[in-house]
């Protein structure tokens, strides 16, 4: 591999931070074959698509991105703020799936 290819692969590994596991993401996943990921704040749609295809060996149909502003919270008498996050809803091509668990269910 060339130096630019290695650098590009390293960037793709840094784009996806974690999968989002919630009631909404599970519902969307079952209904529309979409998976939800927390992504880097500076990630672009083409980078997210390339990262998912690179890491999970699947074909991505589309990517939708949501920027969430952090909420202001109070901790007793101290005011604080949660950090801003970026989520990506990744639609896979028909017949494609991603297995996060790896463990088989009975």
N, C-alpha and C positions, 0 to 999 in steps of 0.2 A: 504494500500500500504506500501511496505517496504521502508526503507530509500534510498536504491539504486535505486528503481523504481522512487521515487520522484525526486532524483537527475538527473536521466536519462531524465525524462519528462521536467525538468527545462532546461537541455542542449538542448533538441529538440526545445523548444520554443525560444532559443537564436540563433539557426542556421539560420533561415530565417529572413532576415532583412526587405525586401520589395519586392513586385512584380515590374518588369520592364515594364513600359508602353511606347512603342515606335512603330514606323511604322514596324520595323523589327520584334519585338516580337509579334505584332498582326498578321503579315503575317505568321510567323512560327506557331503560335497558331492555326490559321485557317487551314493551309495546312497540318500540321503534328501532330496535337493534342498535342502540346508542350506548356508549360508555362515557363516563364523566371522569375527568382528571383535573387535579390542581396542576397548573403549569407556571413556568417562570413568568414574571411580570413583563419581560421584554420579548416574549415568544410571539412569533407570527403564525398565522394559519398554515402557510406552507411548511414551516419548521415543525409544527405540531403534527401535521399529516405525515411528514417524513419520519419523525421520531416514533410514532405509533407503528408505522409500517416496518421500520427498522427493528424495533424491540420485540414486536409480537408476531411478525411475519403474516400480516393480514393485509387486505386491500381496503383502503379507506375511501368512502364515497364522498363525505363532506365533513367540514369542521365548523362549528359555531362557537364563538367565544363570548364569555360574560365577564365583565370587570365588576367586582363587588367591592364597594367602599366599606371600610372597617367601621364598626359601631363605636360610639362613645359610651363608655361604661364608667360606673363609679365603684370604687373599692373603698367603702367607708367614707372618709372625708377626702379621699384622693380621687381626682378625675383621671381617667386613662382612656386610651383608644386602642382598639384592636387593629391589626395591620390589614391593609387592603390586599385582596387576593384576586387571582384570575383563574377562571375555570374554563375548560374546553369540553363541549359535547361533541364526541366523535361518532359519526354514523359510519357503520361498516357496510361493505357490499353484501348482497344477498348470499346467504350460506356461510358467512364468516362469523367466527366467535372468538372471544378472548377468555381464557380460563385463568383467573387470578389465584384460586385456591390451590389447585394442584392435587388436593385430597379428594378421593372418591367418596360419594355419599352412598349409603346403603339403601 
